Amino acid sequence: MSYVYSFLLVLIGLFAANFIFSYQSKHIDPDFWTTVKFQLLMLPFFFGANLAIGFGVKFGFKALGNLSYVLAVSKGLELLISLLLGYLFFKETPSWKTAIGFGCVLVGFVIAKIK
């Protein structure tokens, strides 16, 4: 069950943090004070996202006993979330360069998993 809690907490935390930054990039004026105001308003959400990510990594480490593996999976998950939010907010479609980069991450994940 720790696997499920870990995955869901990391997914929710990473999605929330990336969603806030994507929203800021698209809808918030890049003026300094406007950005400061937005970031201050988002502090409670960042706090929740950081808690979710932290507990997700903790539960993942408890379940697997390998922090490198948990962090590699969370980084791959963050890349997928970034691709999704890039499409939703900016209508960006991944190119062949994105596929090569994601392939490198997958190779690194496999190398990290090999004992």
PyRosetta script that sets phi, psi and omega in degrees:
from pyrosetta import init, pose_from_sequence

init()
pose = pose_from_sequence("MSYVYSFLLVLIGLFAANFIFSYQSKHIDPDFWTTVKFQLLMLPFFFGANLAIGFGVKFGFKALGNLSYVLAVSKGLELLISLLLGYLFFKETPSWKTAIGFGCVLVGFVIAKIK")
pose.set_psi(1, -26.6)
pose.set_omega(1, 177.7)
pose.set_phi(2, -61.8)
pose.set_psi(2, -31.8)
pose.set_omega(2, 177.1)
pose.set_phi(3, -59.2)
pose.set_psi(3, -46.5)
pose.set_omega(3, -177.3)
pose.set_phi(4, -65.6)
pose.set_psi(4, -47.2)
pose.set_omega(4, 178.5)
pose.set_phi(5, -59.6)
pose.set_psi(5, -44.5)
pose.set_omega(5, -179.3)
pose.set_phi(6, -60.3)
pose.set_psi(6, -50.7)
pose.set_omega(6, -177.5)
pose.set_phi(7, -61.9)
pose.set_psi(7, -46.2)
pose.set_omega(7, -178.0)
pose.set_phi(8, -66.0)
pose.set_psi(8, -42.1)
pose.set_omega(8, 179.4)
pose.set_phi(9, -64.9)
pose.set_psi(9, -44.4)
pose.set_omega(9, 178.5)
pose.set_phi(10, -64.9)
pose.set_psi(10, -42.6)
pose.set_omega(10, 178.8)
pose.set_phi(11, -59.8)
pose.set_psi(11, -48.4)
pose.set_omega(11, -179.0)
pose.set_phi(12, -64.5)
pose.set_psi(12, -45.2)
pose.set_omega(12, -179.0)
pose.set_phi(13, -64.2)
pose.set_psi(13, -46.6)
pose.set_omega(13, -179.9)
pose.set_phi(14, -67.6)
pose.set_psi(14, -38.6)
pose.set_omega(14, 178.6)
pose.set_phi(15, -64.1)
pose.set_psi(15, -43.2)
pose.set_omega(15, -179.4)
pose.set_phi(16, -62.9)
pose.set_psi(16, -48.0)
pose.set_omega(16, -178.9)
pose.set_phi(17, -63.1)
pose.set_psi(17, -46.3)
pose.set_omega(17, -179.8)
pose.set_phi(18, -68.3)
pose.set_psi(18, -33.3)
pose.set_omega(18, 177.2)
pose.set_phi(19, -64.0)
pose.set_psi(19, -42.9)
pose.set_omega(19, 179.7)
pose.set_phi(20, -61.7)
pose.set_psi(20, -45.8)
pose.set_omega(20, 179.8)
pose.set_phi(21, -67.0)
pose.set_psi(21, -37.1)
pose.set_omega(21, 177.9)
pose.set_phi(22, -66.5)
pose.set_psi(22, -43.1)
pose.set_omega(22, 178.1)
pose.set_phi(23, -61.3)
pose.set_psi(23, -43.4)
pose.set_omega(23, 179.4)
pose.set_phi(24, -61.1)
pose.set_psi(24, -43.5)
pose.set_omega(24, -179.3)
pose.set_phi(25, -63.4)
pose.set_psi(25, -35.0)
pose.set_omega(25, -175.7)
pose.set_phi(26, -87.4)
pose.set_psi(26, -41.5)
pose.set_omega(26, -166.5)
pose.set_phi(27, -114.8)
pose.set_psi(27, -13.6)
pose.set_omega(27, -176.2)
pose.set_phi(28, -101.2)
pose.set_psi(28, 130.1)
pose.set_omega(28, 178.8)
pose.set_phi(29, -58.5)
pose.set_psi(29, 135.1)
pose.set_omega(29, -176.7)
pose.set_phi(30, -73.3)
pose.set_psi(30, 6.3)
pose.set_omega(30, 174.7)
pose.set_phi(31, -58.8)
pose.set_psi(31, 142.4)
pose.set_omega(31, -173.6)
pose.set_phi(32, -56.8)
pose.set_psi(32, -52.1)
pose.set_omega(32, -174.5)
pose.set_phi(33, -70.2)
pose.set_psi(33, -31.4)
pose.set_omega(33, 175.7)
pose.set_phi(34, -65.7)
pose.set_psi(34, -41.6)
pose.set_omega(34, 178.6)
pose.set_phi(35, -66.8)
pose.set_psi(35, -41.4)
pose.set_omega(35, 178.2)
pose.set_phi(36, -61.3)
pose.set_psi(36, -44.7)
pose.set_omega(36, 179.6)
pose.set_phi(37, -60.8)
pose.set_psi(37, -45.3)
pose.set_omega(37, 179.4)
pose.set_phi(38, -61.9)
pose.set_psi(38, -45.4)
pose.set_omega(38, -179.3)
pose.set_phi(39, -63.4)
pose.set_psi(39, -38.5)
pose.set_omega(39, 177.4)
pose.set_phi(40, -65.2)
pose.set_psi(40, -39.0)
pose.set_omega(40, 177.8)
pose.set_phi(41, -67.2)
pose.set_psi(41, -28.1)
pose.set_omega(41, -177.4)
pose.set_phi(42, -88.4)
pose.set_psi(42, -4.3)
pose.set_omega(42, -178.4)
pose.set_phi(43, -53.7)
pose.set_psi(43, -43.9)
pose.set_omega(43, 178.2)
pose.set_phi(44, -62.3)
pose.set_psi(44, -34.8)
pose.set_omega(44, 179.1)
pose.set_phi(45, -71.4)
pose.set_psi(45, -39.4)
pose.set_omega(45, 175.6)
pose.set_phi(46, -64.5)
pose.set_psi(46, -38.0)
pose.set_omega(46, 177.4)
pose.set_phi(47, -60.5)
pose.set_psi(47, -47.3)
pose.set_omega(47, 177.7)
pose.set_phi(48, -62.7)
pose.set_psi(48, -41.3)
pose.set_omega(48, 179.1)
pose.set_phi(49, -64.2)
pose.set_psi(49, -42.8)
pose.set_omega(49, 179.1)
pose.set_phi(50, -65.5)
pose.set_psi(50, -38.4)
pose.set_omega(50, 175.8)
pose.set_phi(51, -63.0)
pose.set_psi(51, -43.9)
pose.set_omega(51, -179.6)
pose.set_phi(52, -62.8)
pose.set_psi(52, -44.5)
pose.set_omega(52, 179.6)
pose.set_phi(53, -64.7)
pose.set_psi(53, -45.2)
pose.set_omega(53, -179.3)
pose.set_phi(54, -61.1)
pose.set_psi(54, -46.8)
pose.set_omega(54, 178.7)
pose.set_phi(55, -70.2)
pose.set_psi(55, -32.9)
pose.set_omega(55, 176.6)
pose.set_phi(56, -63.0)
pose.set_psi(56, -43.2)
pose.set_omega(56, 177.4)
pose.set_phi(57, -66.2)
pose.set_psi(57, -40.0)
pose.set_omega(57, 179.5)
pose.set_phi(58, -62.5)
pose.set_psi(58, -47.1)
pose.set_omega(58, 178.2)
pose.set_phi(59, -64.9)
pose.set_psi(59, -37.9)
pose.set_omega(59, 177.5)
pose.set_phi(60, -63.9)
pose.set_psi(60, -41.3)
pose.set_omega(60, 177.2)
pose.set_phi(61, -65.5)
pose.set_psi(61, -39.3)
pose.set_omega(61, 177.6)
pose.set_phi(62, -62.7)
pose.set_psi(62, -39.1)
pose.set_omega(62, -177.7)
pose.set_phi(63, -76.1)
pose.set_psi(63, -38.6)
pose.set_omega(63, -173.0)
pose.set_phi(64, -102.4)
pose.set_psi(64, -30.0)
pose.set_omega(64, -178.0)
pose.set_phi(65, 75.8)
pose.set_psi(65, 14.8)
pose.set_omega(65, -179.1)
pose.set_phi(66, -139.2)
pose.set_psi(66, 105.4)
pose.set_omega(66, -176.3)
pose.set_phi(67, -68.0)
pose.set_psi(67, -36.7)
pose.set_omega(67, 179.6)
pose.set_phi(68, -59.6)
pose.set_psi(68, -42.0)
pose.set_omega(68, 179.3)
pose.set_phi(69, -64.3)
pose.set_psi(69, -44.5)
pose.set_omega(69, -179.3)
pose.set_phi(70, -63.3)
pose.set_psi(70, -44.6)
pose.set_omega(70, -179.2)
pose.set_phi(71, -68.6)
pose.set_psi(71, -35.0)
pose.set_omega(71, 177.7)
pose.set_phi(72, -66.5)
pose.set_psi(72, -41.4)
pose.set_omega(72, 177.9)
pose.set_phi(73, -64.8)
pose.set_psi(73, -41.7)
pose.set_omega(73, 180.0)
pose.set_phi(74, -66.0)
pose.set_psi(74, -34.4)
pose.set_omega(74, 177.7)
pose.set_phi(75, -68.5)
pose.set_psi(75, -41.0)
pose.set_omega(75, 175.4)
pose.set_phi(76, -63.1)
pose.set_psi(76, -40.0)
pose.set_omega(76, 176.7)
pose.set_phi(77, -63.7)
pose.set_psi(77, -39.9)
pose.set_omega(77, 178.2)
pose.set_phi(78, -64.6)
pose.set_psi(78, -37.2)
pose.set_omega(78, 176.6)
pose.set_phi(79, -63.3)
pose.set_psi(79, -42.9)
pose.set_omega(79, 178.0)
pose.set_phi(80, -63.9)
pose.set_psi(80, -40.8)
pose.set_omega(80, 177.4)
pose.set_phi(81, -63.7)
pose.set_psi(81, -41.3)
pose.set_omega(81, 178.9)
pose.set_phi(82, -62.3)
pose.set_psi(82, -41.0)
pose.set_omega(82, 177.0)
pose.set_phi(83, -63.2)
pose.set_psi(83, -43.7)
pose.set_omega(83, 179.6)
pose.set_phi(84, -62.8)
pose.set_psi(84, -47.7)
pose.set_omega(84, -178.7)
pose.set_phi(85, -70.0)
pose.set_psi(85, -32.5)
pose.set_omega(85, 174.4)
pose.set_phi(86, -62.0)
pose.set_psi(86, -38.3)
pose.set_omega(86, 177.2)
pose.set_phi(87, -71.5)
pose.set_psi(87, -44.8)
pose.set_omega(87, -177.1)
pose.set_phi(88, -65.1)
pose.set_psi(88, -42.0)
pose.set_omega(88, -176.2)
pose.set_phi(89, -88.3)
pose.set_psi(89, -37.2)
pose.set_omega(89, -172.0)
pose.set_phi(90, -119.8)
pose.set_psi(90, 1.7)
pose.set_omega(90, -178.5)
pose.set_phi(91, 55.9)
pose.set_psi(91, 35.2)
pose.set_omega(91, 177.3)
pose.set_phi(92, -83.9)
pose.set_psi(92, 129.7)
pose.set_omega(92, 175.2)
pose.set_phi(93, -104.4)
pose.set_psi(93, 138.2)
pose.set_omega(93, -179.6)
pose.set_phi(94, -62.7)
pose.set_psi(94, 143.9)
pose.set_omega(94, 178.9)
pose.set_phi(95, -104.7)
pose.set_psi(95, -176.3)
pose.set_omega(95, 178.6)
pose.set_phi(96, -64.9)
pose.set_psi(96, -28.7)
pose.set_omega(96, 177.6)
pose.set_phi(97, -65.4)
pose.set_psi(97, -37.3)
pose.set_omega(97, 177.6)
pose.set_phi(98, -64.7)
pose.set_psi(98, -42.0)
pose.set_omega(98, 179.6)
pose.set_phi(99, -63.7)
pose.set_psi(99, -40.0)
pose.set_omega(99, 178.3)
pose.set_phi(100, -65.5)
pose.set_psi(100, -43.5)
pose.set_omega(100, 178.6)
pose.set_phi(101, -62.3)
pose.set_psi(101, -43.3)
pose.set_omega(101, 178.7)
pose.set_phi(102, -66.4)
pose.set_psi(102, -35.9)
pose.set_omega(102, 175.7)
pose.set_phi(103, -62.6)
pose.set_psi(103, -39.4)
pose.set_omega(103, 176.6)
pose.set_phi(104, -62.7)
pose.set_psi(104, -39.9)
pose.set_omega(104, 177.8)
pose.set_phi(105, -64.1)
pose.set_psi(105, -42.2)
pose.set_omega(105, 179.3)
pose.set_phi(106, -64.5)
pose.set_psi(106, -40.2)
pose.set_omega(106, 177.0)
pose.set_phi(107, -62.9)
pose.set_psi(107, -43.1)
pose.set_omega(107, 176.8)
pose.set_phi(108, -61.9)
pose.set_psi(108, -37.7)
pose.set_omega(108, 177.5)
pose.set_phi(109, -63.0)
pose.set_psi(109, -44.2)
pose.set_omega(109, 179.5)
pose.set_phi(110, -65.6)
pose.set_psi(110, -41.9)
pose.set_omega(110, 178.8)
pose.set_phi(111, -63.2)
pose.set_psi(111, -40.5)
pose.set_omega(111, 179.2)
pose.set_phi(112, -66.2)
pose.set_psi(112, -31.3)
pose.set_omega(112, -177.6)
pose.set_phi(113, -78.9)
pose.set_psi(113, -27.0)
pose.set_omega(113, -179.4)
pose.set_phi(114, -68.0)
pose.set_psi(114, 134.0)
pose.set_omega(114, -179.2)
pose.set_phi(115, -98.4)
pose.dump_pdb("model.pdb")
